[in-house]
Amino acid sequence: ANIDLPARFVNHSCDANLGIKNNYSDDTGVYDFYALKDIDEGKELLWDYETSEYEIGSFDNCLCGSPKCRVSMGGFKKNGDKVKKMYGDHIADYLKER
């Protein structure tokens, strides 16, 4: 899968400071990033990959280092309940129905 800018430069965290929402301005199915909390200048932008991926198979162990780290990555399929509770409406639309 191709990942467009800026997403390819945003690292994962199980306690992300960015959330996503679908952008319906065109047919590309892209997401827009939204700050979930105040982000200080110079602070790394982080997004929870499980808010957009139903399954993650390229790596199993999370190394984000957050106190809220889920330790094991498997995608929304594995951690959907936790992801929904944490991010609410800031997940990919196709995952909201699962």
Phi, psi and chi 1 to 4 in degrees:
 res  aa     phi    psi   chi1   chi2   chi3   chi4
   1 ALA       -  140.6      -      -      -      -
   2 ASN   -85.7  135.4  -68.7  -27.2      -      -
   3 ILE  -115.4  122.2  -60.4  175.3      -      -
   4 ASP   -84.6  165.5  -68.8  -30.0      -      -
   5 LEU   -65.9  147.9  -65.1  172.5      -      -
   6 PRO   -88.2    0.7   35.0  -36.4      -      -
   7 ALA   -56.5  -34.3      -      -      -      -
   8 ARG   -67.3  -13.1   71.5  174.5   64.4  175.6
   9 PHE  -109.4    8.3  -63.0  113.9      -      -
  10 VAL  -104.0  120.2  179.7      -      -      -
  11 ASN   -79.3  162.5  -74.1  -38.3      -      -
  12 HIS   -84.2  146.6  165.6   80.3      -      -
  13 SER  -148.5  143.5  174.7      -      -      -
  14 CYS   -75.6   -4.1  -67.2      -      -      -
  15 ASP  -133.8   63.1 -172.5   19.6      -      -
  16 ALA   -67.6  153.3      -      -      -      -
  17 ASN  -101.1   -1.2   54.2   19.3      -      -
  18 LEU  -120.6  142.3  -64.6  176.5      -      -
  19 GLY  -118.6  171.2      -      -      -      -
  20 ILE  -124.5  155.9   61.1  168.0      -      -
  21 LYS  -143.7  147.0  -73.3 -167.0  176.8 -175.6
  22 ASN   -63.9  141.7  -74.2   78.6      -      -
  23 ASN  -103.8  113.7  177.2  -23.7      -      -
  24 TYR   -98.7   20.6  -68.3  106.8      -      -
  25 SER   -76.7  -13.2   63.5      -      -      -
  26 ASP  -153.2 -173.8   58.2   32.5      -      -
  27 ASP   -93.8   10.9  -51.6   -5.4      -      -
  28 THR   -78.0  -16.1   60.9      -      -      -
  29 GLY    72.1   25.4      -      -      -      -
  30 VAL   -79.2  163.1  -61.8      -      -      -
  31 TYR  -112.6  150.2  -56.5  111.6      -      -
  32 ASP  -105.2  145.4  -72.1  -27.3      -      -
  33 PHE   -92.1  142.3  -72.7  103.6      -      -
  34 TYR  -131.5  137.4  -69.2   84.7      -      -
  35 ALA   -69.2  129.7      -      -      -      -
  36 LEU   -91.7  -14.2  -62.2  173.8      -      -
  37 LYS  -157.5  169.8   47.2 -172.2  124.6 -178.4
  38 ASP   -62.0  135.2  -70.4  -21.1      -      -
  39 ILE  -119.8  115.1  -56.6  170.3      -      -
  40 ASP   -66.2  149.0  -67.1  -26.5      -      -
  41 GLU   -56.8  134.8 -175.8  176.7  -22.2      -
  42 GLY    87.5   -9.7      -      -      -      -
  43 LYS   -76.8  141.2 -179.7  106.8  172.8  153.6
  44 GLU   -66.1  137.3 -177.7  176.0   15.5      -
  45 LEU   -84.8  130.0  -59.8  176.4      -      -
  46 LEU  -131.4  139.7  -59.3  164.8      -      -
  47 TRP  -132.1  143.2  146.1   53.9      -      -
  48 ASP   -86.9  110.8 -169.7  -32.2      -      -
  49 TYR   -59.6  -26.0  -64.2  166.5      -      -
  50 GLU   -74.8   -3.1  -68.3 -173.7  -43.1      -
  51 THR   -83.3   -7.5   61.7      -      -      -
  52 SER  -131.1  -12.5   62.6      -      -      -
  53 GLU  -116.6  121.7  -58.7  -60.1  -36.6      -
  54 TYR   -67.4  -42.7 -177.9   65.3      -      -
  55 GLU  -130.3  139.5  -69.8 -175.9  -85.8      -
  56 ILE  -123.7  117.9  -64.0  175.0      -      -
  57 GLY  -119.9   -3.3      -      -      -      -
  58 SER   -79.2  -20.3   54.7      -      -      -
  59 PHE  -153.4  147.6   53.3   93.7      -      -
  60 ASP  -102.4  -36.9  -64.7  -34.5      -      -
  61 ASN  -100.3  132.7  -62.6  -39.1      -      -
  62 CYS   -85.9  137.2 -179.5      -      -      -
  63 LEU  -121.5   26.0  -56.5  172.4      -      -
  64 CYS   -66.6  -27.6   74.7      -      -      -
  65 GLY    81.3    1.4      -      -      -      -
  66 SER   -69.7  146.0  163.2      -      -      -
  67 PRO   -59.3  -22.0  -22.3   31.0      -      -
  68 LYS   -96.6   14.3  -64.8 -178.5  179.8 -178.8
  69 CYS   -57.3  133.4 -177.4      -      -      -
  70 ARG   -84.6   -3.9  -67.1 -174.8  -67.8  -87.0
  71 VAL    68.8  -46.7 -179.3      -      -      -
  72 SER  -111.4  127.3  177.3      -      -      -
  73 MET   -98.8  134.0  -65.1  -72.4  -71.8      -
  74 GLY  -149.0   -3.1      -      -      -      -
  75 GLY    92.7 -178.5      -      -      -      -
  76 PHE   -59.7  -31.9 -166.3   83.4      -      -
  77 LYS   -56.1  -38.3  179.9  178.1 -179.2  179.0
  78 LYS   -89.0  -40.1 -178.5  174.4 -175.1  175.3
  79 ASN  -119.8   22.0  -67.4  -52.2      -      -
  80 GLY   -54.4  -43.6      -      -      -      -
  81 ASP   -61.9  -42.7  -69.9  -21.0      -      -
  82 LYS   -66.6  -40.8  -66.1  174.2 -172.4  173.4
  83 VAL   -66.1  -45.0  169.7      -      -      -
  84 LYS   -59.3  -44.9  -81.0 -177.1 -177.4  178.1
  85 LYS   -63.4  -39.0 -175.2  175.7 -179.4 -179.0
  86 MET   -77.6  -38.8 -172.3  160.4 -168.4      -
  87 TYR  -111.3   -7.1  -61.4  104.0      -      -
  88 GLY    54.7 -119.1      -      -      -      -
  89 ASP   -80.5   -6.5 -163.1   38.4      -      -
  90 HIS   -91.0   52.5  -71.8   91.2      -      -
  91 ILE  -134.6  163.2   63.1  174.0      -      -
  92 ALA   -57.6  136.9      -      -      -      -
  93 ASP   -56.4  -38.6  -76.3   -8.6      -      -
  94 TYR   -66.8  -19.4   85.2   97.8      -      -
  95 LEU   -85.1  -22.2  -63.6  174.5      -      -
  96 LYS   -63.8  -23.9  -67.2  175.4 -174.8  173.1
  97 GLU   -90.8   -2.1  -61.3  170.9   10.0      -
  98 ARG   -92.6      -  -65.9 -174.3  176.2  -94.4
